[in-house]
Amino acid sequence: MVRFNIGAASTTKRAADGEVQTNGGTPSKVPRANQLEIETGPRPASALKKLPETAPVVICIYKVTDKAGDLWEKQFKDSDAALWQVQISHDARPVVTFF
């Protein structure tokens, strides 16, 4: 039986406080928070804040299964009813899907 020894498996020694070991083997100092420089990158494009008053209504109908009892046993245990999924998308205000 092979025994595992964590000390033998560890090849790097713990670096002194404030230093980090690099691949070169020489310790380098970690900068303090007040020494960091913040770079400003590109800002994301702003999204429309208000939806338009008119937009197309997209309706997608998918047939999930021919036997709804496969997925919904409680309601359609012995039934041969098909199960369908209906998705409605309308990106406008007021929305058509609001009940």
Backbone as a chain_set.jsonl record, in Angstrom:
{"seq": "MVRFNIGAASTTKRAADGEVQTNGGTPSKVPRANQLEIETGPRPASALKKLPETAPVVICIYKVTDKAGDLWEKQFKDSDAALWQVQISHDARPVVTFF", "coords": {"N": [[0.835, -1.179, 0.0], [0.595, 2.195, -0.897], [1.583, 5.057, 0.751], [0.453, 8.349, 1.309], [2.241, 11.349, 1.522], [2.002, 14.532, 2.503], [3.966, 16.479, 2.898], [6.141, 15.569, 1.392], [5.009, 15.656, -1.111], [4.631, 18.302, -1.559], [6.224, 20.831, -3.289], [6.939, 23.451, -3.217], [8.013, 25.983, -1.032], [6.534, 27.882, 1.609], [5.924, 31.251, 0.906], [7.345, 34.299, 2.171], [5.569, 36.756, 4.178], [3.735, 39.01, 2.175], [5.07, 38.41, -0.145], [5.291, 36.627, -3.225], [5.73, 33.511, -4.814], [7.121, 33.105, -7.988], [7.246, 31.625, -11.289], [9.905, 31.743, -11.984], [11.263, 31.398, -9.643], [12.189, 33.434, -8.095], [11.234, 35.597, -5.491], [8.617, 38.042, -5.667], [7.405, 41.284, -4.837], [4.136, 41.913, -3.65], [1.936, 44.38, -4.726], [0.601, 47.07, -2.729], [-2.806, 48.019, -1.939], [-3.196, 50.785, -2.308], [-1.306, 51.336, -4.179], [-2.13, 50.365, -6.562], [-3.212, 50.851, -9.932], [-6.073, 51.919, -11.547], [-7.455, 51.005, -14.531], [-9.389, 52.424, -17.09], [-11.774, 50.906, -19.029], [-13.495, 50.105, -22.121], [-16.883, 51.17, -22.129], [-19.97, 49.409, -21.71], [-22.48, 49.249, -24.274], [-25.304, 51.31, -23.978], [-28.518, 50.171, -23.107], [-31.813, 50.314, -24.556], [-34.007, 52.298, -22.747], [-36.729, 52.603, -22.702], [-39.379, 50.753, -23.947], [-40.664, 50.347, -27.289], [-43.893, 51.515, -28.587], [-45.123, 49.914, -30.44], [-44.606, 46.651, -31.726], [-43.574, 43.552, -33.264], [-45.508, 40.559, -32.721], [-44.418, 37.531, -31.631], [-45.057, 34.192, -31.97], [-44.485, 30.981, -30.919], [-45.003, 27.561, -31.311], [-44.533, 24.485, -29.923], [-44.396, 20.998, -30.159], [-44.25, 18.886, -27.529], [-44.562, 16.2, -26.658], [-46.231, 13.195, -27.772], [-47.723, 11.843, -25.966], [-48.955, 13.008, -23.171], [-49.016, 11.981, -20.627], [-46.539, 10.869, -20.157], [-44.889, 12.87, -19.185], [-46.471, 14.266, -17.412], [-47.859, 12.813, -15.236], [-49.795, 12.913, -13.155], [-52.035, 14.397, -14.078], [-52.623, 13.436, -16.679], [-52.691, 10.595, -16.757], [-53.83, 8.145, -17.945], [-54.397, 9.076, -20.424], [-54.283, 9.826, -23.938], [-53.507, 12.283, -24.757], [-51.805, 14.953, -26.4], [-48.906, 16.908, -25.602], [-48.211, 20.3, -25.637], [-46.129, 23.182, -26.097], [-46.36, 26.641, -25.744], [-45.004, 29.649, -26.725], [-44.905, 33.105, -26.287], [-43.847, 36.18, -27.468], [-43.459, 39.605, -27.08], [-42.085, 42.516, -27.513], [-42.806, 45.224, -26.484], [-44.502, 48.086, -25.105], [-47.76, 48.824, -24.188], [-47.699, 45.355, -23.179], [-48.773, 42.521, -25.016], [-49.054, 40.104, -23.812], [-49.772, 40.566, -21.217], [-51.895, 39.885, -18.583]], "CA": [[0.0, 0.0, 0.0], [1.357, 3.424, -1.005], [1.101, 6.076, 1.692], [0.596, 9.707, 0.798], [2.877, 12.265, 2.447], [1.784, 15.888, 1.98], [5.239, 17.203, 2.923], [6.953, 15.125, 0.264], [4.335, 16.042, -2.347], [4.724, 19.75, -1.707], [7.531, 21.169, -3.832], [7.245, 24.855, -2.979], [7.96, 26.424, 0.356], [5.648, 29.025, 1.802], [6.603, 32.532, 0.713], [7.243, 35.214, 3.295], [4.416, 37.653, 4.072], [3.873, 40.082, 1.19], [5.822, 37.962, -1.311], [4.678, 35.522, -3.959], [6.685, 32.781, -5.63], [6.819, 33.085, -9.41], [7.84, 30.465, -11.956], [11.352, 31.898, -12.039], [11.839, 31.028, -8.367], [12.542, 34.604, -7.307], [10.038, 36.217, -4.929], [8.339, 39.413, -6.061], [6.525, 41.913, -3.861], [2.762, 42.161, -4.047], [1.673, 45.8, -4.473], [-0.476, 47.399, -1.797], [-4.017, 48.485, -2.602], [-3.06, 52.191, -2.707], [-0.348, 51.411, -5.272], [-2.746, 49.859, -7.781], [-3.759, 51.828, -10.858], [-7.292, 51.423, -12.163], [-7.549, 51.376, -15.939], [-10.759, 52.502, -17.557], [-11.962, 50.185, -20.277], [-14.672, 50.548, -22.867], [-18.148, 51.001, -21.423], [-20.933, 48.674, -22.522], [-23.479, 50.074, -24.933], [-26.49, 51.451, -23.141], [-29.715, 49.557, -23.666], [-32.963, 51.196, -24.607], [-34.661, 52.349, -21.449], [-38.164, 52.546, -22.888], [-39.757, 49.908, -25.073], [-41.532, 51.046, -28.244], [-45.325, 51.262, -28.44], [-45.505, 48.841, -31.357], [-43.569, 45.658, -32.025], [-44.21, 42.319, -33.733], [-45.81, 39.499, -31.762], [-43.828, 36.285, -32.106], [-45.669, 33.045, -31.307], [-43.863, 29.707, -31.277], [-45.716, 26.42, -30.753], [-43.703, 23.295, -30.008], [-44.989, 19.762, -29.668], [-43.295, 18.286, -26.603], [-44.706, 14.753, -26.743], [-47.531, 12.712, -28.221], [-48.441, 11.311, -24.812], [-48.682, 13.923, -22.063], [-48.842, 11.191, -19.411], [-45.113, 10.585, -19.95], [-44.279, 13.956, -18.418], [-47.416, 14.858, -16.474], [-48.611, 11.631, -14.852], [-50.93, 13.208, -12.285], [-53.179, 14.912, -14.827], [-52.912, 12.698, -17.916], [-52.162, 9.251, -16.531], [-54.29, 7.172, -18.937], [-54.856, 9.804, -21.596], [-53.385, 9.882, -25.093], [-53.438, 13.691, -25.162], [-50.466, 15.462, -26.719], [-48.489, 18.042, -24.783], [-47.666, 21.365, -26.473], [-45.582, 24.362, -25.431], [-46.628, 27.87, -26.496], [-44.188, 30.784, -26.294], [-45.334, 34.362, -26.886], [-42.897, 37.261, -27.221], [-43.901, 40.906, -27.6], [-41.187, 43.477, -26.882], [-43.373, 46.575, -26.576], [-45.354, 48.497, -23.977], [-48.15, 47.726, -23.301], [-47.415, 44.032, -23.686], [-49.962, 41.762, -25.357], [-49.143, 38.936, -22.936], [-50.178, 40.965, -19.871], [-53.256, 39.419, -18.311]], "C": [[0.883, 1.248, 0.0], [0.748, 4.447, -0.056], [1.404, 7.451, 1.124], [1.2, 10.584, 1.885], [2.769, 13.663, 1.855], [3.086, 16.687, 1.946], [6.127, 16.844, 1.746], [6.335, 15.559, -1.064], [4.443, 17.534, -2.608], [6.122, 20.116, -2.172], [7.899, 22.618, -3.585], [7.143, 25.156, -1.497], [7.079, 27.645, 0.451], [6.45, 30.319, 1.697], [6.416, 33.396, 1.957], [6.054, 36.139, 3.094], [4.699, 38.764, 3.076], [4.653, 39.679, -0.045], [5.116, 36.762, -1.937], [5.754, 34.841, -4.785], [6.229, 32.823, -7.087], [7.488, 31.871, -10.021], [9.351, 30.544, -12.002], [12.026, 31.533, -10.734], [12.225, 32.226, -7.526], [11.271, 35.253, -6.773], [9.86, 37.649, -5.447], [7.322, 39.988, -5.082], [5.141, 42.135, -4.452], [2.469, 43.625, -3.746], [0.531, 45.976, -3.472], [-1.656, 47.962, -2.578], [-3.879, 49.928, -3.071], [-2.047, 52.376, -3.835], [-0.938, 50.935, -6.601], [-3.288, 50.997, -8.62], [-4.965, 51.208, -11.549], [-7.363, 51.939, -13.589], [-9.02, 51.413, -16.336], [-10.849, 51.844, -18.92], [-13.166, 50.716, -21.015], [-15.941, 50.252, -22.078], [-19.115, 50.225, -22.316], [-21.96, 49.624, -23.124], [-24.733, 50.133, -24.073], [-27.7, 50.865, -23.859], [-30.838, 50.582, -23.711], [-33.693, 51.15, -23.274], [-36.172, 52.201, -21.586], [-38.47, 51.7, -24.123], [-40.682, 50.675, -26.009], [-43.003, 50.695, -28.013], [-45.808, 50.144, -29.354], [-44.311, 47.929, -31.604], [-44.271, 44.396, -32.51], [-44.459, 41.343, -32.578], [-45.292, 38.196, -32.367], [-44.434, 35.144, -31.293], [-45.002, 31.783, -31.833], [-44.627, 28.592, -30.567], [-44.866, 25.177, -31.007], [-44.477, 22.091, -29.474], [-43.934, 19.066, -28.808], [-43.346, 16.764, -26.711], [-46.105, 14.398, -27.238], [-48.375, 12.188, -27.056], [-48.068, 12.135, -23.586], [-48.468, 13.186, -20.746], [-47.399, 10.829, -19.135], [-44.46, 11.628, -19.056], [-45.168, 14.471, -17.293], [-48.386, 13.775, -16.014], [-49.873, 11.943, -14.062], [-52.183, 13.59, -13.068], [-53.587, 14.007, -15.987], [-52.394, 11.266, -17.838], [-52.542, 8.27, -17.647], [-54.749, 7.826, -20.232], [-53.81, 9.739, -22.716], [-53.263, 11.315, -25.618], [-51.995, 14.085, -25.417], [-50.163, 16.664, -25.823], [-47.755, 19.044, -25.673], [-47.115, 22.478, -25.599], [-45.83, 25.564, -26.337], [-45.785, 28.989, -25.892], [-44.639, 32.025, -27.045], [-44.343, 35.445, -26.49], [-43.407, 38.54, -27.877], [-43.112, 41.981, -26.87], [-41.682, 44.899, -27.085], [-44.162, 46.854, -25.305], [-46.577, 49.192, -24.519], [-47.978, 46.365, -23.977], [-48.721, 43.275, -23.935], [-50.155, 40.598, -24.371], [-49.547, 39.298, -21.519], [-51.638, 40.584, -19.663], [-53.945, 40.331, -17.351]], "O": [[1.813, 1.352, 0.801], [-0.463, 4.671, -0.065], [2.462, 7.686, 0.54], [0.741, 10.575, 3.027], [3.374, 13.95, 0.822], [3.281, 17.498, 1.041], [6.788, 17.708, 1.169], [7.053, 15.802, -2.034], [4.356, 17.977, -3.753], [7.105, 19.756, -1.524], [9.066, 22.984, -3.729], [6.273, 24.63, -0.803], [6.901, 28.366, -0.531], [7.506, 30.466, 2.311], [5.446, 33.237, 2.698], [5.576, 36.297, 1.971], [5.76, 39.388, 3.113], [4.884, 40.515, -0.919], [4.436, 35.993, -1.257], [6.595, 35.508, -5.387], [5.054, 32.594, -7.371], [8.225, 31.16, -9.337], [10.019, 29.511, -12.054], [13.246, 31.37, -10.704], [12.558, 32.065, -6.352], [10.319, 35.443, -7.53], [10.836, 38.373, -5.639], [6.476, 39.261, -4.56], [5.004, 42.503, -5.618], [2.722, 44.081, -2.631], [-0.375, 45.148, -3.381], [-1.516, 48.336, -3.742], [-4.395, 50.272, -4.134], [-1.943, 53.469, -4.391], [-0.309, 51.088, -7.648], [-3.768, 51.996, -8.084], [-4.884, 50.098, -12.074], [-7.335, 53.145, -13.831], [-9.797, 50.536, -15.96], [-10.105, 52.176, -19.842], [-13.792, 51.681, -20.575], [-16.055, 49.207, -21.438], [-19.083, 50.367, -23.538], [-22.267, 50.67, -22.553], [-25.164, 49.126, -23.511], [-27.875, 51.045, -25.064], [-30.815, 51.585, -22.998], [-33.961, 50.073, -22.742], [-36.826, 51.715, -20.663], [-37.898, 51.904, -25.194], [-41.411, 51.562, -25.565], [-43.323, 49.716, -27.338], [-46.811, 49.495, -29.057], [-43.166, 48.377, -31.68], [-45.444, 44.188, -32.201], [-43.716, 41.312, -31.597], [-45.679, 37.81, -33.47], [-44.334, 35.132, -30.066], [-44.959, 31.546, -33.04], [-44.869, 28.67, -29.363], [-44.526, 24.859, -32.146], [-45.138, 22.183, -28.44], [-42.863, 18.703, -29.294], [-42.311, 16.11, -26.84], [-47.037, 15.195, -27.135], [-49.599, 12.104, -27.159], [-46.983, 11.972, -23.03], [-47.81, 13.707, -19.845], [-47.054, 10.511, -17.997], [-43.578, 11.306, -18.261], [-44.672, 15.05, -16.326], [-49.571, 13.802, -16.347], [-50.909, 11.311, -14.272], [-53.279, 13.138, -12.737], [-54.778, 13.835, -16.246], [-51.731, 10.79, -18.76], [-51.666, 7.632, -18.231], [-55.419, 7.191, -21.046], [-52.613, 9.612, -22.46], [-52.95, 11.527, -26.79], [-51.079, 13.615, -24.743], [-51.074, 17.343, -25.35], [-46.805, 18.691, -26.371], [-47.588, 22.688, -24.483], [-45.551, 25.522, -27.535], [-45.849, 29.242, -24.689], [-44.747, 32.019, -28.271], [-44.035, 35.609, -25.309], [-43.739, 38.561, -29.062], [-43.434, 42.322, -25.732], [-41.046, 45.689, -27.782], [-44.447, 45.943, -24.528], [-46.409, 50.133, -25.295], [-48.099, 46.246, -25.196], [-49.663, 43.38, -23.149], [-51.281, 40.163, -24.128], [-49.656, 38.405, -20.679], [-52.503, 40.922, -20.471], [-55.102, 40.098, -17.002]]}, "num_chains": 1, "name": "protein.A"}
